[in-house]
C-alpha cells in the first residue's frame, strides 16, 4: 500500500482500499505557545501570546486560550494586547522551538526516512515502507502519536485525504488535537461549499478577481470553464481548475530544502516609492516571524516592487552574516529601496520582502568576513 503522511501531532488513521493513496497532514497545535505552556506550568490554561511586547512587534503564536479572544499569528502585538488584555506575553525562544522540532523529527525517523518538512511544526511522511515493520499505516501512525505524547507532551491535529492538498485543509478542520478524514467519495461534497480563499494560492488579489467573475465558493469555481480561467489567470488557471476538482498529483518529497520565503501585498491605490516605507516595515515584521519556522538562516534579503504598469523590479543584498533581528532585516529592505533608480514620480501597486540563500547554521558560523 502506498501511504503518505503529513504529521504534526495527534493521529488516528484510517486504512482505505489499496487502490487509494492516503495522505496525512499533521500540524502541531499552537506549537510555540504549547511548548511554553508545557515548560512552564504557571502558563497552562492561560492566554499565552508568544511575541515581544513592543510597539512594532507581531504575534509569533497564540495559545488556544488567547485565540478565543481573536488573537492570531502575524497580528500586531499591540492589537493582540487590546483584544486580550489579560494575556501573558512570552518572548519567543526559537532555539528551543527548533530543538523540540528536531525531537519530533527524530520520532518520525524511527519509522521512515521519507520526511517532507513544511516548517518547524509540520511535515509530510511517506510510510509505505516503514522501518519498524508494523503491518499497517494505522499502527505506524498510532505509534508515532503515542511517542509524541509520551516523550514530548505535545499534541497535534491531523488531516487524512487522497492527496496532500486535501489533507492540509482537513488537518485544520478539527483543531486542536483533532482528526478529520476526507474519503475519496466525499471529496466533491467537502470542497464545493468551501470559500475559494481556502485553496492554496488564492490570496486577496486572486480572491477579488474571482469575486468579479461571480466566484465565491469552490463549487462556483468548478463550474467555470477552463478556458475562462486560463484567460484571467494564465497557467495558474489550470491549477485552479484542478484544485476545484480535488486534483493534486504532487508527491511527498523528502527533505526538500526551502529555497526562499517572502511576503507581499498590493496597495489599495498606486503610490510613489517614498510612501512604501510603512508597508515595507509591516512586511518585514511578518517575514521575520515567518522565517523562524525555518530551521536554517537565510543570507540574502530581497525587495520586490511592481509598478503601476505591472513591471516587476527586484533588488537584493547578501550581508556578511544573516540578519540577526527584525530591525536589521527591515533596515536592509529599506536600503534596497534606495537602489531603485526610476523616476521619483513613478507609482507602484505592489511591494514584497523576501529571504533566500538558506544555509545551515554551522555554515554561517564558519563564514569568513567578506574580502578577508
N, C-alpha and C positions, 0 to 999 in steps of 0.2 A: 504494500500500500504506500503510495506517495503522499507523505504528510508534511505540511509546512505549518510552523507555529510562529506567532508573534507574541512574545512573552513579556509580561511585566508584573505579574503577581499571582492573584488568586485564580486558580484554574479548576474547572470541572469540564472535562472534554467528552464529546460525544462522537462515536465512530459512525461514519457513513459508509455506504457501499464502496467497494474497492474502485469503482468507476468514477468516484467523486473525489477530487482533490480537497484536502482540508487545510485551511489557513487559519492561523491564530494571530491575533494582535493583542499583546498584553501591555498594559500601561500601568506603571506603579502609581498608586493613589497618592496625590499631593506629595510627591516624592520628597522635596527638600523639607517641607513642613512636617511630614511624617517622621523623617529622620530626627528633626529637632525634638519632636514630642516623644519619640522613642528614647532619646538620650537624656532628656530632662523630664522626669516625672511631673514636675510642677507645671509643665505646659500642657499636659494631657487634659483633654476636654475643654481647653480654652481656645479662643480665636487667635491663631498664630499667623503673623504675616512675616514672611522672610523678605526683608528689604532693609536698606539703610534708611534711617529716619531723617531724610534730608529733603530740601526743597525740590530738587530735581531728580530724586530717586524714583525708580519704578519697582513694582512688586515682582519679585522673582517667583514666589509661590505663596499660596494661602491654604491654610488648613480648611477642612470642610466646615468647621465652626465659623470661620471667617467668611467662607464663600456664601454661607446662609445670609450674610448681610450684603451680598452683591460684590464682594471683593474678588478680583480676578488677576491672574498673572499679566504682566506688562502694563497694568494700570498705574498711573502716577501715585506715588506713596501718599501724597497729601490728600488725594481724593479717597484713597483707601481708608485713611485715618478719619475722614469725615463720615464715611459710610459706617465704619465700625470703630467708634471712639474708645471702646474698651479693649481693643486688640493689643496683643503683646507683639511688639516689633523685635525681630531677631535678625542681626546682621548675617548675611549668607556666609557659609564656610564651604566654598567649593572644593577645597582639598578633601574635606571629609566626605562630601557627596560623591566625589569621584571614587574614593576608596570604597564606599558602600556599593556603588555601581559595579566596581570591579568584583566585589564579593558575589553580587548577583550573577555576573558573567561567569564566574568560576563554577557556580552551581549549574549553569547551562552547559558548560564544557564537560561536565561529568557524563552528560547524556548525548552530546553531539558536537561535532566540530563545525557544523554549518550554522553559523550565527550571523545574522544581519542586524547590527545595532542601528537604531534610528537616532538615539540620543542617550543621555545617561540613564533615562528611565523607561526606554522602550527597546524592543528587539524582536526580530522575526527569527524563528528557529525551524530548521528542517530536520525532523527526526525519523525520516523514512528508514534510516539505518542507525538506530540508537546504540550507543556504546555499552549500555548496561544489559542488553539482551531482553529487556521487558517486551512481552508479546504484543502489546497494543499501544497506540498513541495515548489512549486514555490513562493507562497505567504510568506511562512516562510523565505525562503532564501532572497527574496527581502526585507523583513522587517529587517533581520539581516544586510544586506548590507547597508540599509539606516541608521540604527542605528550606524554602524561603521563609516560611512562617516560623519554623523551629529555630533556625540558625540566625535569621536576620530580624525576626519580629516585625515584619512589614507585610502589607497586603498590596494587591494589585487587581485590576479588572481585566477581563478577557473577552475578546470577540472571536467567534468561530464562524467561518463562512467559506464559500467556494473559492474565494480569491483574496488577495491582500487588501485591495481597495475596500471591499465589503467588510472584511474582518476589522479593519481600522475604525470604520464607522460603528460597527457593532460593539467594540470594546468600550465605547463611551456611553453605551445605552443604559447600563445599569450600575454606573459608578455610585459610590465606591464599593470595592470588594465584591464586584458582581460579574456575572457571566451572561452573555447573550449570544444565541445561536441563530444564524440565518441558514435554513435548509435550502438546497438548490431550487426546490419547487416554490419557495416563498420569496425569491429574490425580487420579482416584479412587484408583488404586493407590498413588500417592505420599502422599496425605493420610491415608488410612484408618489406617495403623499409627502415625501421629504422636500423641504425648500432646496432650491438649486445651490444655495450657499453651502450645503453640506458636501458638495462634490469638491474633490481636490482641484485647486487651481482657479476656482470661482471666487474671486475676491470682490472688492467694492466695484471696480470698474467693469469687470465682466458681468457681475450681477446686474448693474444698471443697464448694460447693453442688452442683456437677456430680458430685463423688465420692459424695455422699449419694444421688444418683439412679442410681448404678452406672455413671457415665460416666468412663472413663479415657482412651480414645483418640478420635480424630476419627471413626473408624468407629463406635464406640459412639454418639457424638453424632448421627451421620447417621441412626441407627436410631430416634432419639427423635422422637416426634410433635411437630409444630409447636405444637399447642395446649398440650402439656405445657410446652414451652419458654417460651411466652408467659405461662403461668400462673406460672412460677417466676421469669422474668427480664424480663417486660414486653416493651417494644419491642426490647430487646437480644436477646430470644429469637429474633426474626425474623432478626437479623444472624447469630446462631449457626447457625441453620438454613441460611442461605445459605453461610456460610463452610465448613460441613461438606461442602458440595457443590462447593466451589471457585468459588463465585459472588462476584464483586466487580465492580460496574459503575462504580466510581469512575474518573474520567479524570485524566490528567496536567494539573495546574493550574499554569501558570507563575507564579513569583514570588508565591506565596500567603504573605502575612506571618504570622508567629506571633502569635497573639492572647494566649496565656498558656501557661505551663508550671507543673506542680505535681506534688508527690509526696505520698502519703498512706499511712497504714497503719491497720489495725484492731487494737485491743488484744486480747490473749488473754482478758482479763476487763475488764469495765467499771470505769473508775477515776474518782476525783474530779479536778477541774481542777488541783488542787495537785500531782498526780502526773504531769502530762503533760509537764513540762519536759524530762526526758531524751529523750522521743520527738521533741519539737519540735526539740531540738538536733540529733538524728541526721538528721531530715528536712531541716533547713536545710542541713546539710553536703551531703546528696545533691542538693538543689536547686541549691546554689551550683555544684557540679561540673557538673550538667546544663546550667546556664544558659550555660556557656562554649561550648556547641555552637551557640548563637545569636549571630549577629554583632552584634545590636543590644542595648543595655542596656534593662532594664525598670525603670520608675519606681515601680511600685506593688507592695507586699508584701501578701499575703493569708493570713489564718489561717482554716482551716476546721475546724469541730468538729461531730460528730454525737452527739447524746445517746443514752442507752440506749433512749429511746422513738423513736429514728430521726428526731428533729427536727434539721434542718440549720441551723447558725449560721455566718456568715462575718463577719470583721472585716478591714478593710483600712486601709492608711496609705500616702500618697504623700509621701515626704520631698522636700526641695528639690532633691536630686540623687539619682540611682540609688545603691543600696547599693554601696559600693566594696570590701567584703570580706565574707567569710563571717561574721565576728564581728558586723559591722553588721547583716547580714541576720538573724542569729539574735537579736540584741538587739531588733530591731523586731518580730519574730514573738512573742517572749516578752512584750513590752509590749502587743501586741494582745490577748494572753490576759487582761490586766488589765481590758479593756473588756467582758468577758463578765459580765453582771450577774445571772446565775441564782443560785439557792440554792447555797451552798458544798458542800452535800451532794449536789448533782446529779452524776450519773455519766455518763461519756462512753465511747462504744465506738470512735470513730474520730477521728483528728486528721490534718490536712494543712496543708502550707505551699506557697504558690504565688507566682508573679511574673506581673504583667500590665502593660498600658500600655507596650508596647515602642516605643521611639523610635530614630531614627537618632542615631549618636554625636555628630554635629555639632549636633543639636538640644539635647542635654544641655549642651554646652559654651556654647551661646548662651542657655540658660535663665536668666532673671533670678531673683534671690532672691525668695522669697515675700513679698508685700506691699511690695516695693521701690518 
